[in-house]
């Protein structure tokens, strides 16, 4: 079979940037910048259709009817698929023609360049219930996160503990017995910022833990000159983001392929859970 999916040359990457023009999705930036993930296309130098993959997400841009677009869609190995605003209807139809059982749901963009109220964030970070503390995710916590389903995406996109400690950033809130109750971390990284992942153990919800640990993460990002980007999986995530000072952007559609979750689980990779 003739090859139709190619790694991109520098020239091809520049074309990919053009095809994803005006995107504010940092998972796409991560791949295009070569920081995390990968970018492929239907031609190494002059792609007319491209795909970025970072973590559990693949995004498509360009011409959905190009000769190589079908293989770009067929060859995905992650459970979540999105597409750029350009040619949206074409990608939508093409994805469903190849993955007819794909589930479709809304996510919500959060506007970039928020001007945070540090005083309020510091108040939130100190608002833990009595006996709870916030700890940084270090190498030992990296291993602990990978062992627990609700925590795994705090670190799963970093191949080793040392890589996370070097390039990632995250915190866990622990109860008086030292058990993890909530956390906020860098799901992914890009030049100049992180994409936030947040979740709370179901036994500790509605105690303000996510608010406190997110405030701690955002403050640390600001101290390090990093932008803490947020993209919401649901309206509860939007509500938390607003309390922290963000403003909602707009809803967008995402495709979910449950069979890819099953495949990842069978091969020992982490299972997707919709949290952020």
PAVO-533377 format. One line per field, with one value per residue (C-alpha): residue number from 1; z, x, y. Coordinates in steps of 0.05 Angstrom, whole numbers. Each point is the difference from the previous one (the first is absolute). Layout:
N
i = [NUM; ...]
w = [Z; ...]
u = [X; ...]
v = [Y; ...]
REM end
This chain:
276
i = [1; 2; 3; 4; 5; 6; 7; 8; 9; 10; 11; 12; 13; 14; 15; 16; 17; 18; 19; 20; 21; 22; 23; 24; 25; 26; 27; 28; 29; 30; 31; 32; 33; 34; 35; 36; 37; 38; 39; 40; 41; 42; 43; 44; 45; 46; 47; 48; 49; 50; 51; 52; 53; 54; 55; 56; 57; 58; 59; 60; 61; 62; 63; 64; 65; 66; 67; 68; 69; 70; 71; 72; 73; 74; 75; 76; 77; 78; 79; 80; 81; 82; 83; 84; 85; 86; 87; 88; 89; 90; 91; 92; 93; 94; 95; 96; 97; 98; 99; 100; 101; 102; 103; 104; 105; 106; 107; 108; 109; 110; 111; 112; 113; 114; 115; 116; 117; 118; 119; 120; 121; 122; 123; 124; 125; 126; 127; 128; 129; 130; 131; 132; 133; 134; 135; 136; 137; 138; 139; 140; 141; 142; 143; 144; 145; 146; 147; 148; 149; 150; 151; 152; 153; 154; 155; 156; 157; 158; 159; 160; 161; 162; 163; 164; 165; 166; 167; 168; 169; 170; 171; 172; 173; 174; 175; 176; 177; 178; 179; 180; 181; 182; 183; 184; 185; 186; 187; 188; 189; 190; 191; 192; 193; 194; 195; 196; 197; 198; 199; 200; 201; 202; 203; 204; 205; 206; 207; 208; 209; 210; 211; 212; 213; 214; 215; 216; 217; 218; 219; 220; 221; 222; 223; 224; 225; 226; 227; 228; 229; 230; 231; 232; 233; 234; 235; 236; 237; 238; 239; 240; 241; 242; 243; 244; 245; 246; 247; 248; 249; 250; 251; 252; 253; 254; 255; 256; 257; 258; 259; 260; 261; 262; 263; 264; 265; 266; 267; 268; 269; 270; 271; 272; 273; 274; 275; 276]
w = [0; -17; 60; 13; 70; 8; 54; -19; -19; 25; -64; 12; 73; -24; -46; 59; 39; -58; -2; 75; -6; 59; 43; 75; 17; 38; -14; -73; 18; 39; -60; -51; 45; 8; 76; 10; -47; -76; -65; -64; -68; -69; -27; 37; -32; -26; 39; -18; 61; 68; 67; 68; 57; 72; 59; -13; -54; -76; -40; -75; -47; -74; -56; 26; -71; -17; -21; 67; 47; 6; 25; 48; 32; -4; 32; 64; 64; 51; 22; -11; -68; -17; -61; -16; -17; -72; -41; 65; -35; -47; 57; 41; -57; -17; 72; 7; -66; 27; 73; -3; 73; 25; 58; -5; 58; 16; 31; 17; -17; 54; -22; 2; 33; 64; 49; 65; 69; 39; 67; -13; -25; 62; 42; -38; 7; 75; 5; 12; 51; 67; -3; -76; -33; -71; -24; -66; -47; 4; -25; 54; -13; -75; 13; 47; -51; -54; 47; 11; -57; 24; 7; -60; -48; 47; -26; -55; -59; 29; -14; 65; 69; -13; -63; 39; 55; -53; -46; 35; 60; 47; 71; 40; 60; 53; 59; 73; -12; -61; -51; -66; -3; -60; -48; -55; -49; -70; -45; -54; -11; -56; -8; 54; 36; 22; -12; 67; 21; 64; 36; 69; 31; 1; 76; 11; -47; 17; 53; -41; -11; -75; 8; 50; -39; -67; 33; 25; -70; -34; 50; -11; -76; 7; 43; -53; -58; -28; -24; 32; -58; 14; -47; 32; -9; 29; 32; 70; -25; -31; 67; 37; -52; 7; 75; -11; -46; -69; -51; -43; -75; -41; -4; -52; -22; 15; -23; 49; -23; 57; -38; 6; 75; 0; -44; 45; 62; -32; -17; 70; -16; 43; -11; -20; 50; -16; 55; -21]
u = [0; 25; 19; -50; 19; 66; 41; 9; 63; 12; -33; -59; -7; -4; -57; -33; 3; -35; -55; -12; 1; -32; -7; 5; 1; 65; 0; 9; 54; 37; 5; 16; 54; 31; -7; -47; -39; 8; -24; -10; -29; -17; 66; 65; 15; -66; -57; -71; -27; 34; -11; 29; -1; 13; -22; -69; -16; 9; -18; -8; 7; 4; -38; -41; -9; 74; 28; 33; -54; -35; 63; 14; -68; 4; 69; -17; 18; -32; -73; -15; -3; -11; 8; 16; -55; 23; -36; -35; -60; 45; 42; -63; -31; 66; 12; -70; 5; 62; -20; -77; -5; 38; -35; -5; -1; 16; 62; 10; 57; 24; 27; 75; 39; -41; 24; -2; -16; 60; -30; -63; 41; 43; -63; -27; 67; -4; -73; 12; -41; 34; 55; 8; 65; 24; 63; 38; -1; 71; 29; -33; -68; 10; 1; -60; -40; 10; -27; -67; -49; -28; 71; 36; -10; 37; 65; -16; 24; 70; 39; 41; -2; 63; -31; -61; 42; 42; -55; -66; -34; -53; -28; -42; -44; 7; -44; 24; 22; 41; -49; -9; -66; 6; 52; 17; 56; 28; -38; 46; 51; 14; 50; -18; -55; -36; -69; -33; -27; -42; -39; -25; -7; -74; 3; 23; -42; -36; 50; 36; 61; 3; -7; 58; 48; -15; 13; 67; 18; -20; 40; 61; -7; -3; 63; 35; -23; -46; -71; -49; -46; -68; -47; -64; -30; -67; -39; 25; 71; -23; -29; 65; 40; -44; 9; 76; -6; -6; -54; -35; 12; -46; -24; 30; -12; 46; -5; 12; 21; -13; 35; 66; -8; -8; 62; 41; -22; 18; 70; 12; -12; -43; -75; -33; -44; -36; 22; 33]
v = [0; 69; 42; 56; 24; 36; 33; 73; 36; 71; 25; -46; 24; 72; -21; -35; 64; 34; -53; 8; 76; 37; -62; 13; -75; -10; -75; 19; 50; -54; -45; 54; 28; -69; 5; -59; -46; -5; 32; -40; 15; -26; 27; 13; 67; 27; -32; 17; -37; -8; -32; 17; -50; 20; -43; -28; 52; 1; 63; 5; 60; 13; -34; -59; -26; -4; -67; -12; 27; -67; -34; 57; -14; -76; -3; 37; -37; 47; 5; 74; 34; 73; 44; 72; 50; 0; -54; -21; -31; -40; -29; -14; -41; -34; -22; -27; -38; -36; -5; -4; -21; 61; 36; 75; 49; 72; 29; 73; 47; 47; 67; 10; 56; 3; 54; -37; 29; -25; 20; -41; -59; 1; 1; -61; -37; 8; -21; -74; -38; -10; -53; 1; 22; 13; -36; 6; -60; -27; -65; -42; 32; -11; -75; 5; 39; -53; -54; 34; 11; 67; 28; -30; 58; 47; -31; -51; 43; 3; -65; -1; 29; 40; 29; 23; 31; 36; 24; -9; 31; -24; -4; -48; 15; -54; -16; -4; -72; 19; -29; 38; 36; 47; 25; 49; -9; 11; -47; 26; 55; 49; 57; 50; -38; -63; -30; -13; -68; 0; -54; -19; -69; -15; -10; 71; 42; 65; 21; 54; -43; 10; 75; 1; -44; 35; 68; -27; -25; 65; 42; -44; 7; 76; -1; -41; 43; -55; 9; -49; -17; -31; -39; -26; -69; 21; 57; -18; 11; 67; 20; -15; 37; 62; 0; 0; 60; -29; 18; -52; 1; -44; -72; -46; -72; -58; -73; -56; -70; -49; -56; 39; 1; -75; -7; 45; -38; -67; 25; 27; 73; 44; 0; 65; 34; 65; 48; 64]
REM end
